[in-house]
């Protein structure tokens, strides 16, 4: 599985790709629990010095992918 740095790199290379979208794609492929995804999102936040607002819609969107 790709680590967070690789995901960030890919997202920066392909400006049209959202890091969360890449995460969701990976998560659905490996059927990761939501908790792990939220952990990845926190890592992205630290890496990019941004704040991702997690709400029910985002979690429900993720659940659709799995």
Gaussian input, Z-matrix of N, CA and C with variables (Angstrom, degrees):
# hf/3-21g

backbone

0 1
 N
 C     1     B1
 C     2     B2     1     A1
 N     3     B3     2     A2     1     D1
 C     4     B4     3     A3     2     D2
 C     5     B5     4     A4     3     D3
 N     6     B6     5     A5     4     D4
 C     7     B7     6     A6     5     D5
 C     8     B8     7     A7     6     D6
 N     9     B9     8     A8     7     D7
 C    10    B10     9     A9     8     D8
 C    11    B11    10    A10     9     D9
 N    12    B12    11    A11    10    D10
 C    13    B13    12    A12    11    D11
 C    14    B14    13    A13    12    D12
 N    15    B15    14    A14    13    D13
 C    16    B16    15    A15    14    D14
 C    17    B17    16    A16    15    D15
 N    18    B18    17    A17    16    D16
 C    19    B19    18    A18    17    D17
 C    20    B20    19    A19    18    D18
 N    21    B21    20    A20    19    D19
 C    22    B22    21    A21    20    D20
 C    23    B23    22    A22    21    D21
 N    24    B24    23    A23    22    D22
 C    25    B25    24    A24    23    D23
 C    26    B26    25    A25    24    D24
 N    27    B27    26    A26    25    D25
 C    28    B28    27    A27    26    D26
 C    29    B29    28    A28    27    D27
 N    30    B30    29    A29    28    D28
 C    31    B31    30    A30    29    D29
 C    32    B32    31    A31    30    D30
 N    33    B33    32    A32    31    D31
 C    34    B34    33    A33    32    D32
 C    35    B35    34    A34    33    D33
 N    36    B36    35    A35    34    D34
 C    37    B37    36    A36    35    D35
 C    38    B38    37    A37    36    D36
 N    39    B39    38    A38    37    D37
 C    40    B40    39    A39    38    D38
 C    41    B41    40    A40    39    D39
 N    42    B42    41    A41    40    D40
 C    43    B43    42    A42    41    D41
 C    44    B44    43    A43    42    D42
 N    45    B45    44    A44    43    D43
 C    46    B46    45    A45    44    D44
 C    47    B47    46    A46    45    D45
 N    48    B48    47    A47    46    D46
 C    49    B49    48    A48    47    D47
 C    50    B50    49    A49    48    D48
 N    51    B51    50    A50    49    D49
 C    52    B52    51    A51    50    D50
 C    53    B53    52    A52    51    D51
 N    54    B54    53    A53    52    D52
 C    55    B55    54    A54    53    D53
 C    56    B56    55    A55    54    D54
 N    57    B57    56    A56    55    D55
 C    58    B58    57    A57    56    D56
 C    59    B59    58    A58    57    D57
 N    60    B60    59    A59    58    D58
 C    61    B61    60    A60    59    D59
 C    62    B62    61    A61    60    D60
 N    63    B63    62    A62    61    D61
 C    64    B64    63    A63    62    D62
 C    65    B65    64    A64    63    D63
 N    66    B66    65    A65    64    D64
 C    67    B67    66    A66    65    D65
 C    68    B68    67    A67    66    D66
 N    69    B69    68    A68    67    D67
 C    70    B70    69    A69    68    D68
 C    71    B71    70    A70    69    D69
 N    72    B72    71    A71    70    D70
 C    73    B73    72    A72    71    D71
 C    74    B74    73    A73    72    D72
 N    75    B75    74    A74    73    D73
 C    76    B76    75    A75    74    D74
 C    77    B77    76    A76    75    D75
 N    78    B78    77    A77    76    D76
 C    79    B79    78    A78    77    D77
 C    80    B80    79    A79    78    D78
 N    81    B81    80    A80    79    D79
 C    82    B82    81    A81    80    D80
 C    83    B83    82    A82    81    D81
 N    84    B84    83    A83    82    D82
 C    85    B85    84    A84    83    D83
 C    86    B86    85    A85    84    D84
 N    87    B87    86    A86    85    D85
 C    88    B88    87    A87    86    D86
 C    89    B89    88    A88    87    D87
 N    90    B90    89    A89    88    D88
 C    91    B91    90    A90    89    D89
 C    92    B92    91    A91    90    D90
 N    93    B93    92    A92    91    D91
 C    94    B94    93    A93    92    D92
 C    95    B95    94    A94    93    D93
 N    96    B96    95    A95    94    D94
 C    97    B97    96    A96    95    D95
 C    98    B98    97    A97    96    D96
 N    99    B99    98    A98    97    D97
 C   100   B100    99    A99    98    D98
 C   101   B101   100   A100    99    D99
 N   102   B102   101   A101   100   D100
 C   103   B103   102   A102   101   D101
 C   104   B104   103   A103   102   D102
 N   105   B105   104   A104   103   D103
 C   106   B106   105   A105   104   D104
 C   107   B107   106   A106   105   D105
 N   108   B108   107   A107   106   D106
 C   109   B109   108   A108   107   D107
 C   110   B110   109   A109   108   D108
 N   111   B111   110   A110   109   D109
 C   112   B112   111   A111   110   D110
 C   113   B113   112   A112   111   D111
 N   114   B114   113   A113   112   D112
 C   115   B115   114   A114   113   D113
 C   116   B116   115   A115   114   D114
 N   117   B117   116   A116   115   D115
 C   118   B118   117   A117   116   D116
 C   119   B119   118   A118   117   D117
 N   120   B120   119   A119   118   D118
 C   121   B121   120   A120   119   D119
 C   122   B122   121   A121   120   D120
 N   123   B123   122   A122   121   D121
 C   124   B124   123   A123   122   D122
 C   125   B125   124   A124   123   D123
 N   126   B126   125   A125   124   D124
 C   127   B127   126   A126   125   D125
 C   128   B128   127   A127   126   D126
 N   129   B129   128   A128   127   D127
 C   130   B130   129   A129   128   D128
 C   131   B131   130   A130   129   D129
 N   132   B132   131   A131   130   D130
 C   133   B133   132   A132   131   D131
 C   134   B134   133   A133   132   D132
 N   135   B135   134   A134   133   D133
 C   136   B136   135   A135   134   D134
 C   137   B137   136   A136   135   D135
 N   138   B138   137   A137   136   D136
 C   139   B139   138   A138   137   D137
 C   140   B140   139   A139   138   D138
 N   141   B141   140   A140   139   D139
 C   142   B142   141   A141   140   D140
 C   143   B143   142   A142   141   D141
 N   144   B144   143   A143   142   D142
 C   145   B145   144   A144   143   D143
 C   146   B146   145   A145   144   D144
 N   147   B147   146   A146   145   D145
 C   148   B148   147   A147   146   D146
 C   149   B149   148   A148   147   D147
 N   150   B150   149   A149   148   D148
 C   151   B151   150   A150   149   D149
 C   152   B152   151   A151   150   D150
 N   153   B153   152   A152   151   D151
 C   154   B154   153   A153   152   D152
 C   155   B155   154   A154   153   D153
 N   156   B156   155   A155   154   D154
 C   157   B157   156   A156   155   D155
 C   158   B158   157   A157   156   D156
 N   159   B159   158   A158   157   D157
 C   160   B160   159   A159   158   D158
 C   161   B161   160   A160   159   D159
 N   162   B162   161   A161   160   D160
 C   163   B163   162   A162   161   D161
 C   164   B164   163   A163   162   D162
 N   165   B165   164   A164   163   D163
 C   166   B166   165   A165   164   D164
 C   167   B167   166   A166   165   D165
 N   168   B168   167   A167   166   D166
 C   169   B169   168   A168   167   D167
 C   170   B170   169   A169   168   D168
 N   171   B171   170   A170   169   D169
 C   172   B172   171   A171   170   D170
 C   173   B173   172   A172   171   D171
 N   174   B174   173   A173   172   D172
 C   175   B175   174   A174   173   D173
 C   176   B176   175   A175   174   D174
 N   177   B177   176   A176   175   D175
 C   178   B178   177   A177   176   D176
 C   179   B179   178   A178   177   D177
 N   180   B180   179   A179   178   D178
 C   181   B181   180   A180   179   D179
 C   182   B182   181   A181   180   D180
 N   183   B183   182   A182   181   D181
 C   184   B184   183   A183   182   D182
 C   185   B185   184   A184   183   D183
 N   186   B186   185   A185   184   D184
 C   187   B187   186   A186   185   D185
 C   188   B188   187   A187   186   D186
 N   189   B189   188   A188   187   D187
 C   190   B190   189   A189   188   D188
 C   191   B191   190   A190   189   D189
 N   192   B192   191   A191   190   D190
 C   193   B193   192   A192   191   D191
 C   194   B194   193   A193   192   D192
 N   195   B195   194   A194   193   D193
 C   196   B196   195   A195   194   D194
 C   197   B197   196   A196   195   D195

   B1=1.4547
   B2=1.5229
   B3=1.3012
   B4=1.4600
   B5=1.5167
   B6=1.3187
   B7=1.4592
   B8=1.5283
   B9=1.3191
   B10=1.4612
   B11=1.5222
   B12=1.3294
   B13=1.4671
   B14=1.5287
   B15=1.3298
   B16=1.4695
   B17=1.5206
   B18=1.3162
   B19=1.4640
   B20=1.5286
   B21=1.3401
   B22=1.4649
   B23=1.5264
   B24=1.3166
   B25=1.4592
   B26=1.5325
   B27=1.3275
   B28=1.4676
   B29=1.5193
   B30=1.3242
   B31=1.4631
   B32=1.5262
   B33=1.3342
   B34=1.4588
   B35=1.5250
   B36=1.3236
   B37=1.4703
   B38=1.5213
   B39=1.3206
   B40=1.4705
   B41=1.5178
   B42=1.3080
   B43=1.4688
   B44=1.5290
   B45=1.3286
   B46=1.4630
   B47=1.5213
   B48=1.3377
   B49=1.4666
   B50=1.5199
   B51=1.2957
   B52=1.4491
   B53=1.5297
   B54=1.3392
   B55=1.4733
   B56=1.5271
   B57=1.3306
   B58=1.4689
   B59=1.5149
   B60=1.3281
   B61=1.4639
   B62=1.5274
   B63=1.3333
   B64=1.4680
   B65=1.5221
   B66=1.3407
   B67=1.4676
   B68=1.5170
   B69=1.3292
   B70=1.4560
   B71=1.5218
   B72=1.3360
   B73=1.4591
   B74=1.5226
   B75=1.3347
   B76=1.4635
   B77=1.5158
   B78=1.3240
   B79=1.4584
   B80=1.5159
   B81=1.3264
   B82=1.4608
   B83=1.5246
   B84=1.3272
   B85=1.4606
   B86=1.5308
   B87=1.3288
   B88=1.4666
   B89=1.5215
   B90=1.3363
   B91=1.4718
   B92=1.5221
   B93=1.3278
   B94=1.4636
   B95=1.5235
   B96=1.3234
   B97=1.4638
   B98=1.5353
   B99=1.3100
   B100=1.4624
   B101=1.5283
   B102=1.3350
   B103=1.4712
   B104=1.5242
   B105=1.3206
   B106=1.4664
   B107=1.5217
   B108=1.3186
   B109=1.4673
   B110=1.5186
   B111=1.3184
   B112=1.4615
   B113=1.5272
   B114=1.3267
   B115=1.4663
   B116=1.5188
   B117=1.3287
   B118=1.4688
   B119=1.5261
   B120=1.3261
   B121=1.4596
   B122=1.5171
   B123=1.3194
   B124=1.4742
   B125=1.5276
   B126=1.3346
   B127=1.4681
   B128=1.5303
   B129=1.3279
   B130=1.4687
   B131=1.5255
   B132=1.3197
   B133=1.4650
   B134=1.5246
   B135=1.3180
   B136=1.4728
   B137=1.5217
   B138=1.3249
   B139=1.4623
   B140=1.5276
   B141=1.3229
   B142=1.4677
   B143=1.5214
   B144=1.3418
   B145=1.4654
   B146=1.5350
   B147=1.3306
   B148=1.4612
   B149=1.5210
   B150=1.3061
   B151=1.4623
   B152=1.5178
   B153=1.3352
   B154=1.4614
   B155=1.5225
   B156=1.2943
   B157=1.4605
   B158=1.5197
   B159=1.3104
   B160=1.4626
   B161=1.5199
   B162=1.3074
   B163=1.4540
   B164=1.5242
   B165=1.3016
   B166=1.4625
   B167=1.5215
   B168=1.3346
   B169=1.4583
   B170=1.5240
   B171=1.3302
   B172=1.4624
   B173=1.5251
   B174=1.3126
   B175=1.4651
   B176=1.5228
   B177=1.3226
   B178=1.4684
   B179=1.5199
   B180=1.3343
   B181=1.4682
   B182=1.5137
   B183=1.3380
   B184=1.4642
   B185=1.5222
   B186=1.3201
   B187=1.4731
   B188=1.5264
   B189=1.3254
   B190=1.4670
   B191=1.5234
   B192=1.3324
   B193=1.4614
   B194=1.5199
   B195=1.3216
   B196=1.4751
   B197=1.5102
   A1=110.06
   A2=116.18
   A3=120.56
   A4=110.75
   A5=115.32
   A6=116.40
   A7=109.58
   A8=115.04
   A9=120.24
   A10=111.99
   A11=117.62
   A12=120.82
   A13=110.47
   A14=116.74
   A15=119.75
   A16=111.05
   A17=116.10
   A18=120.34
   A19=109.35
   A20=116.31
   A21=120.97
   A22=110.43
   A23=115.27
   A24=121.05
   A25=110.54
   A26=115.21
   A27=119.67
   A28=111.48
   A29=115.80
   A30=119.72
   A31=110.23
   A32=116.91
   A33=119.37
   A34=111.37
   A35=117.16
   A36=120.66
   A37=110.52
   A38=115.78
   A39=121.47
   A40=108.09
   A41=115.81
   A42=119.75
   A43=111.90
   A44=116.79
   A45=119.21
   A46=112.01
   A47=116.60
   A48=119.97
   A49=110.26
   A50=115.48
   A51=122.11
   A52=108.20
   A53=118.68
   A54=119.85
   A55=112.51
   A56=116.25
   A57=119.00
   A58=111.03
   A59=115.64
   A60=119.46
   A61=109.79
   A62=115.70
   A63=120.13
   A64=109.18
   A65=115.66
   A66=119.74
   A67=110.81
   A68=116.31
   A69=119.92
   A70=110.75
   A71=115.97
   A72=119.33
   A73=110.73
   A74=115.94
   A75=119.58
   A76=111.07
   A77=114.58
   A78=119.42
   A79=110.80
   A80=115.88
   A81=118.05
   A82=110.15
   A83=116.09
   A84=119.32
   A85=110.27
   A86=115.85
   A87=119.21
   A88=112.60
   A89=117.05
   A90=122.77
   A91=111.49
   A92=115.17
   A93=120.22
   A94=110.66
   A95=116.19
   A96=118.96
   A97=111.45
   A98=115.98
   A99=121.94
   A100=111.04
   A101=117.53
   A102=120.84
   A103=111.64
   A104=116.38
   A105=120.36
   A106=109.36
   A107=116.88
   A108=121.08
   A109=110.02
   A110=116.90
   A111=119.35
   A112=109.85
   A113=117.17
   A114=121.16
   A115=111.01
   A116=116.72
   A117=121.17
   A118=110.09
   A119=115.77
   A120=119.60
   A121=110.58
   A122=116.78
   A123=120.33
   A124=109.97
   A125=116.23
   A126=120.11
   A127=110.06
   A128=116.43
   A129=120.18
   A130=109.43
   A131=115.97
   A132=119.78
   A133=110.76
   A134=116.11
   A135=119.66
   A136=110.65
   A137=116.31
   A138=121.38
   A139=111.15
   A140=116.93
   A141=120.47
   A142=113.24
   A143=116.01
   A144=121.52
   A145=110.81
   A146=114.15
   A147=120.34
   A148=108.23
   A149=115.72
   A150=120.16
   A151=108.15
   A152=115.91
   A153=120.50
   A154=106.66
   A155=115.42
   A156=118.10
   A157=108.53
   A158=114.83
   A159=119.62
   A160=107.38
   A161=114.88
   A162=118.47
   A163=108.57
   A164=115.04
   A165=119.56
   A166=111.58
   A167=116.21
   A168=119.54
   A169=110.44
   A170=116.33
   A171=120.48
   A172=110.44
   A173=116.61
   A174=120.53
   A175=110.03
   A176=116.76
   A177=119.84
   A178=111.10
   A179=116.34
   A180=120.08
   A181=108.84
   A182=115.83
   A183=119.72
   A184=110.15
   A185=116.42
   A186=119.76
   A187=111.34
   A188=116.90
   A189=120.11
   A190=110.60
   A191=116.15
   A192=120.37
   A193=111.64
   A194=116.25
   A195=119.88
   A196=109.91
   D1=142.53
   D2=-178.90
   D3=-68.03
   D4=144.62
   D5=175.67
   D6=-88.78
   D7=172.69
   D8=-173.61
   D9=-60.78
   D10=-39.15
   D11=-178.72
   D12=-61.68
   D13=-41.82
   D14=178.42
   D15=-63.81
   D16=-39.34
   D17=179.51
   D18=-63.15
   D19=-42.88
   D20=178.79
   D21=-61.65
   D22=-44.22
   D23=-178.89
   D24=-59.80
   D25=-47.20
   D26=179.58
   D27=-62.31
   D28=-39.13
   D29=-179.04
   D30=-66.61
   D31=-35.26
   D32=-179.76
   D33=-74.95
   D34=-34.26
   D35=177.94
   D36=-67.16
   D37=-45.37
   D38=-179.56
   D39=-103.23
   D40=91.96
   D41=-175.18
   D42=-59.41
   D43=-25.49
   D44=-179.59
   D45=-75.32
   D46=-16.36
   D47=-179.15
   D48=-89.69
   D49=127.89
   D50=177.15
   D51=-85.56
   D52=133.91
   D53=178.84
   D54=-54.09
   D55=-38.11
   D56=179.49
   D57=-65.72
   D58=-36.80
   D59=179.08
   D60=-62.50
   D61=-43.93
   D62=178.58
   D63=-61.53
   D64=-43.64
   D65=178.66
   D66=-59.05
   D67=-47.00
   D68=-179.01
   D69=-61.14
   D70=-40.38
   D71=179.11
   D72=-60.40
   D73=-45.39
   D74=179.27
   D75=-65.81
   D76=-43.69
   D77=-177.65
   D78=-60.70
   D79=-41.87
   D80=-178.14
   D81=-68.59
   D82=-34.29
   D83=179.67
   D84=-65.01
   D85=-39.08
   D86=-177.19
   D87=-101.28
   D88=1.45
   D89=-179.46
   D90=51.00
   D91=52.55
   D92=-179.71
   D93=-78.14
   D94=146.80
   D95=177.16
   D96=-67.86
   D97=156.15
   D98=-178.44
   D99=-56.68
   D100=-37.07
   D101=-178.37
   D102=-57.85
   D103=-41.30
   D104=-179.53
   D105=-66.66
   D106=-41.27
   D107=178.68
   D108=-61.62
   D109=-42.62
   D110=179.25
   D111=-63.40
   D112=-35.20
   D113=175.81
   D114=-63.00
   D115=-43.53
   D116=177.12
   D117=-61.18
   D118=-41.36
   D119=-178.80
   D120=-62.87
   D121=-39.10
   D122=177.48
   D123=-63.37
   D124=-39.12
   D125=178.55
   D126=-64.36
   D127=-40.10
   D128=177.28
   D129=-62.26
   D130=-42.94
   D131=179.53
   D132=-58.34
   D133=-46.29
   D134=-179.85
   D135=-64.07
   D136=-41.34
   D137=-176.87
   D138=-66.58
   D139=-43.35
   D140=-175.74
   D141=-97.74
   D142=-0.06
   D143=-178.50
   D144=52.85
   D145=47.98
   D146=176.85
   D147=-127.88
   D148=170.81
   D149=177.39
   D150=-119.13
   D151=120.68
   D152=176.10
   D153=-96.30
   D154=121.98
   D155=179.14
   D156=-83.85
   D157=118.93
   D158=179.97
   D159=-95.01
   D160=123.06
   D161=176.68
   D162=-131.56
   D163=176.56
   D164=-177.42
   D165=-60.26
   D166=-36.12
   D167=-178.55
   D168=-61.69
   D169=-42.61
   D170=-179.47
   D171=-63.67
   D172=-45.53
   D173=-179.88
   D174=-64.59
   D175=-40.97
   D176=178.65
   D177=-66.30
   D178=-36.41
   D179=176.45
   D180=-61.02
   D181=-45.33
   D182=179.65
   D183=-60.03
   D184=-43.61
   D185=-177.43
   D186=-61.09
   D187=-30.37
   D188=177.61
   D189=-66.70
   D190=-32.57
   D191=-178.88
   D192=-70.51
   D193=-29.88
   D194=-173.62
   D195=-84.78

